[in-house]
Amino acid sequence: MKITTKIPGFIIRFAVEKDVQLILQFIKELAAYEKLAHQVTTDETILYNSLFKSKAAEVIIGEYNNEAVAFALFFHNFSTFLGKPGIYLEDLFVKPEYRKLGIGKTMLSYLGKLAIERNCERVEWWCLDWNTKSIEFYKRCGAEAMDEWTVYRLTEESLEKLSDEF
């Protein structure tokens, strides 16, 4: 299903199984932009299983004049305080040569519409603190930084060590 937008020639569609290679390409481009390419360990098989078998996340693809130029990967989270789900935006990426056309805002706007349709209370994401262009973009869209919260993470050794306590 293709979703038409207000930008002539730009549509949004949900990713399908044959898009796994394209999704991986977008992930690698985003990681390079964020100077984190060394952290990408996923591959097509992992993505296929996560996105299309276990359905752990969803992806929308933005196409401009039939060329894939943007993607967003998201999944549902849940607010116990609100008692409702939300959408967590893991990644939003627009190829550099297609920025300033309104594509990023249209992708984010669609996720907002989707959140409302799915009875979600909010859309949330993280942004690297050095990424001032993205921060400015998000603020122009009406987003607010959650400065009073700190992200914590368990990975590899610390995750194993903690799980051994059980």
TIRO-2110 file (N, C-alpha, C; in Angstrom, 1 decimal):
// TIRO-2110
0.8, -1.2, 0.0, N, 1, A
0.0, 0.0, 0.0, CA, 1, A
0.9, 1.2, 0.0, C, 1, A
0.7, 2.1, -0.9, N, 2, A
1.4, 3.4, -1.0, CA, 2, A
0.6, 4.5, -0.5, C, 2, A
1.2, 5.3, 0.4, N, 3, A
0.5, 6.4, 1.0, CA, 3, A
1.0, 7.7, 0.3, C, 3, A
0.1, 8.4, -0.3, N, 4, A
0.4, 9.6, -1.0, CA, 4, A
0.7, 10.7, 0.0, C, 4, A
1.5, 11.7, -0.3, N, 5, A
1.8, 12.8, 0.6, CA, 5, A
1.6, 14.1, -0.2, C, 5, A
1.8, 15.2, 0.5, N, 6, A
1.6, 16.5, -0.1, CA, 6, A
2.8, 16.9, -0.9, C, 6, A
3.9, 16.2, -0.9, N, 7, A
5.1, 16.5, -1.7, CA, 7, A
4.9, 15.7, -3.0, C, 7, A
4.8, 16.5, -4.1, N, 8, A
4.7, 15.8, -5.5, CA, 8, A
5.8, 14.8, -5.7, C, 8, A
5.4, 13.6, -6.1, N, 9, A
6.4, 12.6, -6.4, CA, 9, A
6.9, 11.8, -5.2, C, 9, A
6.4, 12.1, -4.0, N, 10, A
6.9, 11.5, -2.8, CA, 10, A
5.8, 10.6, -2.2, C, 10, A
6.1, 9.3, -2.0, N, 11, A
5.1, 8.4, -1.3, CA, 11, A
5.8, 7.7, -0.1, C, 11, A
5.0, 7.2, 0.8, N, 12, A
5.5, 6.4, 1.9, CA, 12, A
4.8, 5.1, 1.8, C, 12, A
5.6, 4.0, 2.0, N, 13, A
5.0, 2.7, 2.0, CA, 13, A
5.7, 1.9, 3.1, C, 13, A
4.9, 0.9, 3.6, N, 14, A
5.5, 0.0, 4.6, CA, 14, A
6.5, -1.0, 3.9, C, 14, A
7.6, -1.3, 4.5, N, 15, A
8.6, -2.2, 4.0, CA, 15, A
8.0, -3.6, 3.9, C, 15, A
8.4, -4.3, 2.9, N, 16, A
8.1, -5.7, 2.7, CA, 16, A
9.4, -6.6, 2.7, C, 16, A
9.2, -7.9, 2.8, N, 17, A
10.3, -8.8, 2.9, CA, 17, A
11.5, -8.5, 1.9, C, 17, A
11.1, -8.2, 0.7, N, 18, A
12.2, -8.0, -0.3, CA, 18, A
13.0, -6.7, -0.1, C, 18, A
12.6, -5.9, 0.9, N, 19, A
13.3, -4.6, 1.2, CA, 19, A
14.4, -4.8, 2.2, C, 19, A
14.7, -6.0, 2.7, N, 20, A
15.7, -6.2, 3.7, CA, 20, A
17.1, -5.6, 3.3, C, 20, A
17.5, -5.9, 2.1, N, 21, A
18.8, -5.3, 1.7, CA, 21, A
18.8, -3.8, 1.7, C, 21, A
17.7, -3.2, 1.2, N, 22, A
17.5, -1.8, 1.2, CA, 22, A
17.6, -1.2, 2.7, C, 22, A
16.9, -1.9, 3.6, N, 23, A
16.8, -1.4, 5.0, CA, 23, A
18.2, -1.5, 5.5, C, 23, A
19.0, -2.5, 5.3, N, 24, A
20.3, -2.6, 5.8, CA, 24, A
21.2, -1.5, 5.2, C, 24, A
21.0, -1.2, 3.9, N, 25, A
21.8, -0.1, 3.3, CA, 25, A
21.5, 1.2, 4.0, C, 25, A
20.2, 1.5, 4.3, N, 26, A
19.8, 2.7, 5.0, CA, 26, A
20.5, 2.7, 6.4, C, 26, A
20.4, 1.6, 7.1, N, 27, A
21.0, 1.5, 8.5, CA, 27, A
22.5, 1.9, 8.4, C, 27, A
23.2, 1.3, 7.4, N, 28, A
24.7, 1.6, 7.3, CA, 28, A
24.9, 3.0, 6.9, C, 28, A
24.1, 3.6, 6.1, N, 29, A
24.2, 5.0, 5.7, CA, 29, A
24.0, 5.9, 7.0, C, 29, A
23.0, 5.6, 7.7, N, 30, A
22.7, 6.3, 9.0, CA, 30, A
23.9, 6.2, 9.9, C, 30, A
24.4, 5.0, 10.1, N, 31, A
25.5, 4.8, 11.0, CA, 31, A
26.7, 5.5, 10.6, C, 31, A
27.0, 5.6, 9.3, N, 32, A
28.1, 6.4, 8.8, CA, 32, A
27.9, 7.9, 9.1, C, 32, A
26.7, 8.4, 8.9, N, 33, A
26.4, 9.8, 9.2, CA, 33, A
26.6, 10.1, 10.7, C, 33, A
26.2, 9.1, 11.5, N, 34, A
26.3, 9.3, 13.0, CA, 34, A
27.7, 9.0, 13.5, C, 34, A
28.7, 8.6, 12.6, N, 35, A
30.0, 8.2, 13.0, CA, 35, A
30.0, 7.0, 13.9, C, 35, A
29.1, 6.0, 13.6, N, 36, A
28.9, 4.8, 14.4, CA, 36, A
28.9, 3.6, 13.5, C, 36, A
29.5, 3.7, 12.3, N, 37, A
29.5, 2.5, 11.4, CA, 37, A
30.1, 1.3, 12.0, C, 37, A
31.1, 1.5, 12.8, N, 38, A
31.8, 0.3, 13.5, CA, 38, A
30.9, -0.4, 14.4, C, 38, A
29.7, 0.1, 14.8, N, 39, A
28.8, -0.6, 15.7, CA, 39, A
27.7, -1.4, 15.0, C, 39, A
27.7, -1.3, 13.7, N, 40, A
26.6, -2.1, 12.9, CA, 40, A
27.1, -3.5, 12.8, C, 40, A
26.4, -4.4, 13.5, N, 41, A
26.7, -5.8, 13.4, CA, 41, A
25.6, -6.7, 12.8, C, 41, A
24.5, -6.0, 12.5, N, 42, A
23.3, -6.8, 11.9, CA, 42, A
23.6, -7.2, 10.5, C, 42, A
22.8, -8.1, 10.0, N, 43, A
22.9, -8.5, 8.6, CA, 43, A
21.5, -8.7, 8.1, C, 43, A
21.4, -9.1, 6.8, N, 44, A
20.1, -9.3, 6.2, CA, 44, A
19.3, -10.4, 6.9, C, 44, A
19.9, -11.5, 7.3, N, 45, A
19.2, -12.6, 8.0, CA, 45, A
18.6, -12.1, 9.3, C, 45, A
19.4, -11.4, 10.1, N, 46, A
19.0, -10.9, 11.4, CA, 46, A
17.8, -9.9, 11.2, C, 46, A
18.0, -9.0, 10.3, N, 47, A
16.9, -8.1, 10.0, CA, 47, A
15.6, -8.8, 9.5, C, 47, A
15.8, -9.7, 8.6, N, 48, A
14.6, -10.4, 8.1, CA, 48, A
13.9, -11.1, 9.3, C, 48, A
14.6, -11.8, 10.1, N, 49, A
14.0, -12.5, 11.2, CA, 49, A
13.3, -11.5, 12.2, C, 49, A
14.0, -10.4, 12.5, N, 50, A
13.5, -9.5, 13.5, CA, 50, A
12.3, -8.7, 12.9, C, 50, A
12.3, -8.3, 11.7, N, 51, A
11.3, -7.4, 11.1, CA, 51, A
10.1, -8.2, 10.6, C, 51, A
10.4, -9.4, 9.9, N, 52, A
9.3, -10.0, 9.2, CA, 52, A
8.9, -11.4, 9.8, C, 52, A
9.7, -12.0, 10.7, N, 53, A
9.3, -13.2, 11.3, CA, 53, A
8.7, -12.9, 12.7, C, 53, A
9.6, -12.3, 13.6, N, 54, A
9.1, -12.0, 14.9, CA, 54, A
8.3, -10.6, 15.0, C, 54, A
8.4, -9.8, 14.0, N, 55, A
7.8, -8.5, 13.9, CA, 55, A
8.1, -7.7, 15.1, C, 55, A
9.4, -7.6, 15.5, N, 56, A
9.8, -6.8, 16.6, CA, 56, A
9.8, -5.3, 16.3, C, 56, A
9.8, -4.9, 15.0, N, 57, A
9.7, -3.5, 14.6, CA, 57, A
9.1, -3.4, 13.2, C, 57, A
8.8, -2.2, 12.9, N, 58, A
8.2, -1.9, 11.5, CA, 58, A
9.1, -0.9, 10.8, C, 58, A
9.0, -0.9, 9.5, N, 59, A
9.8, 0.1, 8.7, CA, 59, A
8.9, 0.7, 7.7, C, 59, A
9.0, 2.0, 7.6, N, 60, A
8.4, 2.7, 6.4, CA, 60, A
9.5, 3.2, 5.5, C, 60, A
9.2, 3.2, 4.2, N, 61, A
10.2, 3.6, 3.2, CA, 61, A
9.6, 4.8, 2.5, C, 61, A
10.4, 5.9, 2.3, N, 62, A
10.0, 7.0, 1.6, CA, 62, A
10.6, 7.0, 0.2, C, 62, A
9.7, 7.1, -0.8, N, 63, A
10.2, 7.1, -2.2, CA, 63, A
9.9, 8.4, -2.9, C, 63, A
10.9, 8.9, -3.5, N, 64, A
10.8, 10.2, -4.3, CA, 64, A
11.0, 9.8, -5.7, C, 64, A
10.0, 10.1, -6.6, N, 65, A
10.1, 9.7, -8.0, CA, 65, A
10.6, 8.3, -8.2, C, 65, A
10.0, 7.4, -7.4, N, 66, A
10.2, 5.9, -7.5, CA, 66, A
11.6, 5.5, -7.0, C, 66, A
12.3, 6.4, -6.3, N, 67, A
13.6, 6.0, -5.7, CA, 67, A
13.5, 6.1, -4.2, C, 67, A
14.0, 5.0, -3.5, N, 68, A
14.0, 5.0, -2.1, CA, 68, A
15.0, 6.0, -1.5, C, 68, A
14.5, 7.0, -0.8, N, 69, A
15.3, 8.1, -0.3, CA, 69, A
15.3, 8.3, 1.2, C, 69, A
14.4, 7.5, 1.9, N, 70, A
14.3, 7.7, 3.3, CA, 70, A
13.7, 6.5, 3.9, C, 70, A
14.0, 6.3, 5.2, N, 71, A
13.4, 5.2, 6.0, CA, 71, A
13.2, 5.6, 7.4, C, 71, A
12.3, 4.9, 8.1, N, 72, A
12.1, 5.1, 9.5, CA, 72, A
11.8, 3.7, 10.1, C, 72, A
12.5, 3.3, 11.1, N, 73, A
12.3, 2.1, 11.8, CA, 73, A
11.7, 2.4, 13.2, C, 73, A
10.6, 1.7, 13.6, N, 74, A
9.9, 2.1, 14.8, CA, 74, A
9.3, 0.8, 15.4, C, 74, A
8.9, 0.9, 16.7, N, 75, A
8.2, -0.2, 17.3, CA, 75, A
7.3, 0.4, 18.4, C, 75, A
6.5, -0.4, 19.0, N, 76, A
5.6, 0.1, 20.1, CA, 76, A
6.3, 0.0, 21.4, C, 76, A
6.2, 1.0, 22.3, N, 77, A
6.6, 0.9, 23.7, CA, 77, A
5.3, 1.1, 24.5, C, 77, A
5.4, 1.2, 25.8, N, 78, A
4.2, 1.4, 26.6, CA, 78, A
4.5, 2.3, 27.8, C, 78, A
3.6, 3.2, 28.1, N, 79, A
3.7, 4.0, 29.3, CA, 79, A
2.8, 3.5, 30.4, C, 79, A
3.4, 3.1, 31.5, N, 80, A
2.6, 2.6, 32.6, CA, 80, A
1.8, 3.8, 33.2, C, 80, A
2.4, 5.0, 33.2, N, 81, A
1.7, 6.2, 33.8, CA, 81, A
0.4, 6.5, 33.0, C, 81, A
0.5, 6.4, 31.6, N, 82, A
-0.6, 6.8, 30.8, CA, 82, A
-1.5, 5.5, 30.5, C, 82, A
-1.0, 4.4, 30.7, N, 83, A
-1.7, 3.1, 30.4, CA, 83, A
-2.0, 2.9, 29.0, C, 83, A
-1.1, 3.5, 28.1, N, 84, A
-1.3, 3.4, 26.7, CA, 84, A
0.0, 3.2, 26.0, C, 84, A
0.0, 2.6, 24.8, N, 85, A
1.2, 2.4, 24.0, CA, 85, A
1.7, 3.7, 23.4, C, 85, A
2.9, 3.7, 23.0, N, 86, A
3.5, 4.8, 22.2, CA, 86, A
4.3, 4.2, 21.1, C, 86, A
4.8, 5.1, 20.2, N, 87, A
5.7, 4.6, 19.1, CA, 87, A
7.1, 5.1, 19.5, C, 87, A
8.0, 4.2, 19.5, N, 88, A
9.4, 4.6, 19.7, CA, 88, A
10.1, 4.6, 18.3, C, 88, A
10.6, 5.7, 17.9, N, 89, A
11.3, 5.8, 16.6, CA, 89, A
12.7, 5.5, 16.8, C, 89, A
13.2, 4.4, 16.3, N, 90, A
14.6, 4.0, 16.5, CA, 90, A
15.5, 4.8, 15.5, C, 90, A
15.0, 4.8, 14.3, N, 91, A
15.8, 5.5, 13.2, CA, 91, A
14.9, 6.2, 12.3, C, 91, A
15.4, 7.4, 11.9, N, 92, A
14.8, 8.2, 10.8, CA, 92, A
16.0, 8.7, 10.0, C, 92, A
16.0, 8.4, 8.7, N, 93, A
17.1, 8.8, 7.9, CA, 93, A
16.6, 9.2, 6.5, C, 93, A
17.1, 10.4, 6.0, N, 94, A
16.8, 10.9, 4.7, CA, 94, A
18.2, 11.0, 4.0, C, 94, A
18.3, 10.5, 2.8, N, 95, A
19.6, 10.7, 2.1, CA, 95, A
19.9, 12.1, 2.0, C, 95, A
21.2, 12.5, 2.2, N, 96, A
21.6, 13.9, 2.2, CA, 96, A
21.1, 14.7, 1.0, C, 96, A
21.1, 14.2, -0.1, N, 97, A
20.7, 15.0, -1.3, CA, 97, A
19.2, 15.2, -1.4, C, 97, A
18.5, 14.6, -0.5, N, 98, A
17.0, 14.8, -0.5, CA, 98, A
16.5, 15.6, 0.7, C, 98, A
17.4, 16.0, 1.5, N, 99, A
17.1, 16.8, 2.7, CA, 99, A
16.7, 18.2, 2.2, C, 99, A
15.9, 18.9, 3.0, N, 100, A
15.4, 20.3, 2.7, CA, 100, A
14.2, 20.2, 1.7, C, 100, A
13.7, 19.1, 1.4, N, 101, A
12.5, 19.0, 0.6, CA, 101, A
11.2, 18.7, 1.4, C, 101, A
11.4, 18.6, 2.7, N, 102, A
10.2, 18.3, 3.6, CA, 102, A
10.0, 16.8, 3.8, C, 102, A
10.9, 16.0, 3.3, N, 103, A
10.7, 14.5, 3.4, CA, 103, A
10.8, 14.0, 4.8, C, 103, A
11.8, 14.5, 5.6, N, 104, A
11.9, 14.1, 7.0, CA, 104, A
10.7, 14.5, 7.8, C, 104, A
10.2, 15.7, 7.6, N, 105, A
9.0, 16.1, 8.3, CA, 105, A
7.8, 15.3, 7.9, C, 105, A
7.7, 15.0, 6.6, N, 106, A
6.6, 14.2, 6.2, CA, 106, A
6.6, 12.8, 6.8, C, 106, A
7.8, 12.2, 6.9, N, 107, A
7.9, 10.9, 7.5, CA, 107, A
7.5, 10.9, 8.9, C, 107, A
8.0, 11.9, 9.7, N, 108, A
7.7, 12.1, 11.1, CA, 108, A
6.2, 12.4, 11.3, C, 108, A
5.7, 13.2, 10.4, N, 109, A
4.3, 13.5, 10.4, CA, 109, A
3.4, 12.3, 10.2, C, 109, A
3.8, 11.4, 9.3, N, 110, A
3.1, 10.2, 9.1, CA, 110, A
3.1, 9.3, 10.3, C, 110, A
4.3, 9.2, 11.0, N, 111, A
4.4, 8.5, 12.2, CA, 111, A
3.4, 9.0, 13.3, C, 111, A
3.3, 10.4, 13.3, N, 112, A
2.4, 11.0, 14.3, CA, 112, A
0.9, 10.6, 14.0, C, 112, A
0.6, 10.6, 12.7, N, 113, A
-0.8, 10.2, 12.2, CA, 113, A
-1.0, 8.7, 12.6, C, 113, A
0.0, 7.9, 12.4, N, 114, A
-0.1, 6.4, 12.7, CA, 114, A
-0.3, 6.2, 14.2, C, 114, A
0.5, 7.0, 15.0, N, 115, A
0.3, 6.9, 16.4, CA, 115, A
-1.1, 7.2, 16.9, C, 115, A
-1.7, 8.3, 16.3, N, 116, A
-3.1, 8.6, 16.6, CA, 116, A
-4.0, 7.5, 16.2, C, 116, A
-3.8, 7.0, 15.0, N, 117, A
-4.7, 5.9, 14.5, CA, 117, A
-4.6, 4.7, 15.4, C, 117, A
-3.4, 4.4, 16.0, N, 118, A
-3.2, 3.2, 16.8, CA, 118, A
-3.5, 3.5, 18.3, C, 118, A
-4.1, 4.7, 18.6, N, 119, A
-4.4, 5.0, 19.9, CA, 119, A
-3.1, 5.1, 20.8, C, 119, A
-2.0, 5.6, 20.3, N, 120, A
-0.8, 5.8, 21.0, CA, 120, A
-0.8, 7.2, 21.6, C, 120, A
-0.2, 7.4, 22.7, N, 121, A
-0.2, 8.7, 23.4, CA, 121, A
0.9, 9.6, 23.0, C, 121, A
2.0, 8.9, 22.4, N, 122, A
3.2, 9.8, 22.1, CA, 122, A
4.1, 9.0, 21.1, C, 122, A
5.0, 9.8, 20.5, N, 123, A
6.1, 9.3, 19.7, CA, 123, A
7.4, 9.8, 20.4, C, 123, A
8.3, 8.9, 20.6, N, 124, A
9.6, 9.2, 21.2, CA, 124, A
10.8, 8.7, 20.5, C, 124, A
11.9, 9.3, 20.7, N, 125, A
13.2, 8.9, 20.1, CA, 125, A
14.3, 9.5, 20.8, C, 125, A
15.5, 9.0, 20.6, N, 126, A
16.8, 9.6, 21.1, CA, 126, A
17.4, 10.3, 19.9, C, 126, A
18.3, 11.3, 20.3, N, 127, A
19.1, 12.0, 19.3, CA, 127, A
20.4, 12.3, 19.9, C, 127, A
21.5, 12.0, 19.2, N, 128, A
22.8, 12.3, 19.6, CA, 128, A
23.0, 13.8, 20.0, C, 128, A
23.5, 14.1, 21.1, N, 129, A
23.6, 15.5, 21.5, CA, 129, A
24.5, 16.4, 20.7, C, 129, A
25.3, 15.9, 19.8, N, 130, A
26.2, 16.7, 18.9, CA, 130, A
25.4, 17.0, 17.6, C, 130, A
24.3, 16.3, 17.4, N, 131, A
23.7, 16.4, 16.1, CA, 131, A
22.7, 17.6, 16.0, C, 131, A
23.3, 18.8, 16.0, N, 132, A
22.5, 20.0, 16.1, CA, 132, A
21.5, 20.2, 15.0, C, 132, A
21.9, 19.7, 13.8, N, 133, A
20.9, 19.8, 12.6, CA, 133, A
19.6, 19.1, 12.9, C, 133, A
19.8, 17.8, 13.4, N, 134, A
18.6, 17.0, 13.8, CA, 134, A
17.9, 17.6, 14.9, C, 134, A
18.6, 18.1, 15.9, N, 135, A
17.9, 18.7, 17.1, CA, 135, A
17.1, 19.9, 16.7, C, 135, A
17.6, 20.7, 15.8, N, 136, A
16.9, 21.9, 15.3, CA, 136, A
15.7, 21.5, 14.5, C, 136, A
15.8, 20.4, 13.7, N, 137, A
14.7, 19.9, 12.9, CA, 137, A
13.6, 19.4, 13.9, C, 137, A
14.0, 18.6, 14.9, N, 138, A
13.0, 18.1, 15.8, CA, 138, A
12.2, 19.2, 16.5, C, 138, A
13.0, 20.2, 16.9, N, 139, A
12.3, 21.3, 17.6, CA, 139, A
11.4, 22.1, 16.7, C, 139, A
11.8, 22.2, 15.4, N, 140, A
10.9, 22.9, 14.5, CA, 140, A
9.6, 22.1, 14.3, C, 140, A
9.7, 20.8, 14.5, N, 141, A
8.5, 19.9, 14.4, CA, 141, A
7.6, 19.9, 15.6, C, 141, A
8.1, 20.6, 16.7, N, 142, A
7.4, 20.7, 17.9, CA, 142, A
7.8, 19.7, 19.0, C, 142, A
8.9, 19.0, 18.8, N, 143, A
9.4, 18.0, 19.8, CA, 143, A
10.1, 18.8, 20.9, C, 143, A
10.0, 18.2, 22.1, N, 144, A
10.7, 18.7, 23.3, CA, 144, A
11.7, 17.7, 23.8, C, 144, A
12.9, 18.2, 24.2, N, 145, A
13.9, 17.4, 24.8, CA, 145, A
13.5, 17.0, 26.2, C, 145, A
13.8, 15.8, 26.5, N, 146, A
13.5, 15.3, 27.9, CA, 146, A
14.7, 15.3, 28.7, C, 146, A
15.2, 16.5, 29.1, N, 147, A
16.5, 16.7, 29.7, CA, 147, A
16.6, 16.1, 31.1, C, 147, A
15.5, 15.8, 31.8, N, 148, A
15.5, 15.3, 33.1, CA, 148, A
15.7, 13.8, 33.1, C, 148, A
15.7, 13.1, 32.0, N, 149, A
15.9, 11.7, 31.9, CA, 149, A
17.3, 11.3, 31.4, C, 149, A
17.8, 10.2, 32.0, N, 150, A
19.1, 9.7, 31.5, CA, 150, A
18.9, 8.3, 31.0, C, 150, A
19.5, 8.0, 29.9, N, 151, A
19.3, 6.7, 29.3, CA, 151, A
20.4, 5.8, 29.9, C, 151, A
19.9, 4.6, 30.3, N, 152, A
20.8, 3.5, 30.8, CA, 152, A
20.7, 2.3, 29.9, C, 152, A
21.8, 1.6, 29.9, N, 153, A
21.9, 0.4, 29.0, CA, 153, A
22.7, -0.7, 29.6, C, 153, A
22.3, -1.9, 29.4, N, 154, A
23.1, -3.1, 29.7, CA, 154, A
23.4, -3.8, 28.4, C, 154, A
24.7, -4.1, 28.2, N, 155, A
25.1, -4.8, 27.0, CA, 155, A
26.1, -5.9, 27.4, C, 155, A
26.3, -6.8, 26.5, N, 156, A
27.3, -7.8, 26.5, CA, 156, A
27.6, -8.3, 27.9, C, 156, A
28.9, -8.0, 28.4, N, 157, A
29.3, -8.5, 29.7, CA, 157, A
28.4, -8.1, 30.9, C, 157, A
28.0, -6.8, 30.9, N, 158, A
27.2, -6.4, 32.1, CA, 158, A
25.8, -7.1, 32.0, C, 158, A
25.3, -7.3, 30.8, N, 159, A
24.0, -8.0, 30.7, CA, 159, A
24.2, -9.5, 31.1, C, 159, A
25.2, -10.1, 30.7, N, 160, A
25.5, -11.5, 31.1, CA, 160, A
25.7, -11.6, 32.6, C, 160, A
26.5, -10.7, 33.2, N, 161, A
26.7, -10.7, 34.6, CA, 161, A
25.4, -10.6, 35.4, C, 161, A
24.6, -9.6, 35.0, N, 162, A
23.4, -9.4, 35.7, CA, 162, A
22.4, -10.6, 35.6, C, 162, A
22.4, -11.2, 34.4, N, 163, A
21.5, -12.3, 34.2, CA, 163, A
21.9, -13.6, 35.0, C, 163, A
23.2, -13.6, 35.2, N, 164, A
23.8, -14.7, 36.0, CA, 164, A
23.3, -14.6, 37.5, C, 164, A
22.9, -13.4, 37.9, N, 165, A
22.4, -13.2, 39.3, CA, 165, A
21.1, -13.9, 39.5, C, 165, A
20.4, -14.2, 38.4, N, 166, A
19.1, -14.9, 38.5, CA, 166, A
19.3, -16.3, 38.7, C, 166, A
END
